[in-house]
Amino acid sequence: MTSTDSAVQALRAALPGGQLHARGSEEYEKLNGGYLSGLESDLRPLLIFQPSSVGEVAAFVLTIRPFAGQLDCAICGAGQQPLPGCANVDGGITLDLSLLNSIALTEDKSVVQIGAGARWGAVYERLDALGLSVTGSRSAAGGVGGLALAGGLSFFSSREGFICDNVVNYQVVLSSGKVVNANEHENADLWVALRGGGNNFGIVTRFDLRTFEQGPFWGGNVFYFADNFPNQIESLVSELTKPNASDLTHIMISIAHSVAMAAAFGAPILCLNQAYYAEAVENPPVLDPFTKVTPQIDALNSMSLKNVTAAASEQAEAAQSQVRAAYINMAVKADVAALQAISDIYTAALSPLYNVSGATFALTLQPYPVSLLAKSDASGGNKTDDAAVIAFMEGSLEKMRADEKARDALVPYIYMNYAFTGQDVIGSYGPGNKAKLQAASEKYDTVRLFQTGFRGGFKLFD
């Protein structure tokens, strides 16, 4: 009997009433097919365990602890990060937290306590009705768990910081099976480590986030043509480098190709601005450079006043589920020449892939404004195209990195939520921060269960 077989047998004995789903069962296929990316759904765990309480998570940890280093496990919140192996595992056991989806407000409504399996759309629906919101995902389909452990960007990040900056408490199941709180006053080093440290310290079962008053706000999508993208880069850098830059804006600009869009609009490359202003002001002048670009595709312009649920639902609808998706990223200084060079490298590398059936390729510039940093992502494509697409991503990124390094514009930081296999996310935090994370791991995970038993994501000692 293999270690995996022994672990499965032990789980069935320890959790006779638990939700243990074996290969071939209807619920197994539903859960395993529910990832954003087919690169994750390709993986076939032997068993999916779906706990309905924190106690069951603790029992799971205690049961698999003796098999540390011999059994591969993964943790899935909503499965929206497409990194292969991040939230699923081949031949091991996947812990699916989707039943831990409670949403509760404290009595004074200053904090919302969110189960690790909840999705942001449900959170926003609850809070919009009260005139409140939180710093959360820009997609309603996104899960709370993965995003809040990897930094996390929000419509309100310029004003409020990263998502993890707004987590006042984590409820965590450690490798000992003990359930602890990590906050400013209890286990403060663990609280700090979890803010960008990923799945390296324990299984977070609840996130407590501070709330703020928020009504409808202005935002949406503007589509236009590639000739104007250089001007948009200039406008973006200009806004970012203003001494009095607004902390109410959230702006992303993208240049992209898809066969369907090319056929519909007669251009191989289209561009998209996603622009938001955190107050109920129609057509704020600060967004004019990004919303009044001409010519644009008027039929696709979605700028309007909307609540957070509507804004996040719009972004979720734009993304397809169960496609063969992958992200890769780098960070650079806000420099016009550097960003234009990145765009040129990308579009040149992209042209040989114009005819990849069903594929959409996008280069997105997502700013980290000074205000944010001061307060501290038709068919699904074909599996046979994976190697060519990943080679394109990695190859063009290396060319971009070389170009930006030569310009002294390269920034070491790599954003965990958009990282791909082989990128040194933890190392990009710097030696001092990496050492602090390693020290927290050694303190709270003495048997290294979350280093050797949960190999997905980005590990501390690799």
Secondary structure in CASP SS format (residue, H / E / C, confidence):
PFRMAT SS
TARGET T0000
AUTHOR 0000-0000-0000
METHOD secondary structure of the structure
MODEL  1
M C 1.00
T C 1.00
S H 1.00
T H 1.00
D H 1.00
S H 1.00
A H 1.00
V H 1.00
Q H 1.00
A H 1.00
L H 1.00
R H 1.00
A H 1.00
A H 1.00
L C 1.00
P C 1.00
G C 1.00
G C 1.00
Q E 1.00
L E 1.00
H E 1.00
A E 1.00
R C 1.00
G C 1.00
S C 1.00
E H 1.00
E H 1.00
Y H 1.00
E H 1.00
K H 1.00
L H 1.00
N H 1.00
G C 1.00
G C 1.00
Y C 1.00
L C 1.00
S E 1.00
G H 1.00
L H 1.00
E H 1.00
S H 1.00
D C 1.00
L C 1.00
R C 1.00
P C 1.00
L C 1.00
L E 1.00
I E 1.00
F E 1.00
Q E 1.00
P C 1.00
S C 1.00
S C 1.00
V H 1.00
G H 1.00
E H 1.00
V H 1.00
A H 1.00
A H 1.00
F H 1.00
V H 1.00
L H 1.00
T H 1.00
I H 1.00
R H 1.00
P H 1.00
F H 1.00
A C 1.00
G C 1.00
Q C 1.00
L C 1.00
D C 1.00
C E 1.00
A E 1.00
I E 1.00
C E 1.00
G C 1.00
A C 1.00
G C 1.00
Q C 1.00
Q C 1.00
P C 1.00
L C 1.00
P C 1.00
G C 1.00
C C 1.00
A C 1.00
N C 1.00
V C 1.00
D C 1.00
G C 1.00
G C 1.00
I E 1.00
T E 1.00
L E 1.00
D E 1.00
L C 1.00
S C 1.00
L C 1.00
L C 1.00
N C 1.00
S C 1.00
I E 1.00
A E 1.00
L E 1.00
T C 1.00
E C 1.00
D C 1.00
K C 1.00
S C 1.00
V E 1.00
V E 1.00
Q E 1.00
I E 1.00
G E 1.00
A C 1.00
G C 1.00
A C 1.00
R E 1.00
W H 1.00
G H 1.00
A H 1.00
V H 1.00
Y H 1.00
E H 1.00
R H 1.00
L H 1.00
D H 1.00
A C 1.00
L C 1.00
G C 1.00
L E 1.00
S E 1.00
V C 1.00
T C 1.00
G C 1.00
S C 1.00
R C 1.00
S C 1.00
A C 1.00
A C 1.00
G C 1.00
G E 1.00
V H 1.00
G H 1.00
G H 1.00
L H 1.00
A H 1.00
L C 1.00
A C 1.00
G C 1.00
G C 1.00
L C 1.00
S C 1.00
F C 1.00
F C 1.00
S H 1.00
S H 1.00
R H 1.00
E H 1.00
G C 1.00
F C 1.00
I H 1.00
C H 1.00
D H 1.00
N H 1.00
V E 1.00
V E 1.00
N E 1.00
Y E 1.00
Q E 1.00
V E 1.00
V E 1.00
L C 1.00
S C 1.00
S C 1.00
G C 1.00
K C 1.00
V E 1.00
V E 1.00
N E 1.00
A E 1.00
N E 1.00
E C 1.00
H C 1.00
E C 1.00
N C 1.00
A H 1.00
D H 1.00
L H 1.00
W H 1.00
V H 1.00
A H 1.00
L H 1.00
R C 1.00
G C 1.00
G C 1.00
G C 1.00
N C 1.00
N C 1.00
F C 1.00
G C 1.00
I E 1.00
V E 1.00
T E 1.00
R E 1.00
F E 1.00
D E 1.00
L E 1.00
R E 1.00
T C 1.00
F E 1.00
E E 1.00
Q C 1.00
G C 1.00
P C 1.00
F E 1.00
W E 1.00
G E 1.00
G E 1.00
N E 1.00
V E 1.00
F E 1.00
Y E 1.00
F E 1.00
A H 1.00
D H 1.00
N H 1.00
F H 1.00
P H 1.00
N H 1.00
Q H 1.00
I H 1.00
E H 1.00
S H 1.00
L H 1.00
V H 1.00
S H 1.00
E H 1.00
L H 1.00
T C 1.00
K C 1.00
P C 1.00
N C 1.00
A C 1.00
S C 1.00
D C 1.00
L C 1.00
T E 1.00
H E 1.00
I E 1.00
M E 1.00
I E 1.00
S E 1.00
I E 1.00
A E 1.00
H E 1.00
S E 1.00
V H 1.00
A H 1.00
M H 1.00
A H 1.00
A H 1.00
A H 1.00
F H 1.00
G C 1.00
A C 1.00
P C 1.00
I C 1.00
L E 1.00
C E 1.00
L E 1.00
N E 1.00
Q E 1.00
A E 1.00
Y E 1.00
Y E 1.00
A C 1.00
E C 1.00
A C 1.00
V C 1.00
E C 1.00
N C 1.00
P C 1.00
P H 1.00
V H 1.00
L H 1.00
D H 1.00
P H 1.00
F H 1.00
T H 1.00
K C 1.00
V C 1.00
T C 1.00
P C 1.00
Q E 1.00
I C 1.00
D H 1.00
A H 1.00
L H 1.00
N C 1.00
S C 1.00
M C 1.00
S E 1.00
L E 1.00
K E 1.00
N C 1.00
V H 1.00
T H 1.00
A H 1.00
A H 1.00
A H 1.00
S H 1.00
E H 1.00
Q H 1.00
A H 1.00
E H 1.00
A H 1.00
A C 1.00
Q C 1.00
S C 1.00
Q C 1.00
V E 1.00
R C 1.00
A C 1.00
A C 1.00
Y C 1.00
I C 1.00
N C 1.00
M C 1.00
A E 1.00
V E 1.00
K C 1.00
A C 1.00
D C 1.00
V H 1.00
A H 1.00
A H 1.00
L H 1.00
Q H 1.00
A H 1.00
I H 1.00
S H 1.00
D H 1.00
I H 1.00
Y H 1.00
T H 1.00
A H 1.00
A H 1.00
L H 1.00
S H 1.00
P H 1.00
L H 1.00
Y C 1.00
N C 1.00
V C 1.00
S C 1.00
G C 1.00
A C 1.00
T E 1.00
F E 1.00
A E 1.00
L E 1.00
T E 1.00
L E 1.00
Q C 1.00
P C 1.00
Y C 1.00
P C 1.00
V H 1.00
S H 1.00
L H 1.00
L H 1.00
A H 1.00
K C 1.00
S C 1.00
D C 1.00
A C 1.00
S C 1.00
G C 1.00
G C 1.00
N C 1.00
K H 1.00
T H 1.00
D H 1.00
D H 1.00
A H 1.00
A H 1.00
V H 1.00
I H 1.00
A H 1.00
F H 1.00
M H 1.00
E H 1.00
G H 1.00
S H 1.00
L H 1.00
E H 1.00
K H 1.00
M H 1.00
R H 1.00
A H 1.00
D H 1.00
E H 1.00
K H 1.00
A H 1.00
R C 1.00
D C 1.00
A C 1.00
L E 1.00
V E 1.00
P C 1.00
Y C 1.00
I C 1.00
Y C 1.00
M H 1.00
N H 1.00
Y H 1.00
A C 1.00
F C 1.00
T C 1.00
G C 1.00
Q C 1.00
D C 1.00
V C 1.00
I C 1.00
G H 1.00
S H 1.00
Y H 1.00
G C 1.00
P H 1.00
G H 1.00
N H 1.00
K H 1.00
A H 1.00
K H 1.00
L H 1.00
Q H 1.00
A H 1.00
A H 1.00
S H 1.00
E H 1.00
K H 1.00
Y H 1.00
D C 1.00
T C 1.00
V C 1.00
R C 1.00
L H 1.00
F H 1.00
Q H 1.00
T H 1.00
G C 1.00
F C 1.00
R C 1.00
G C 1.00
G C 1.00
F C 1.00
K C 1.00
L C 1.00
F C 1.00
D C 1.00
END
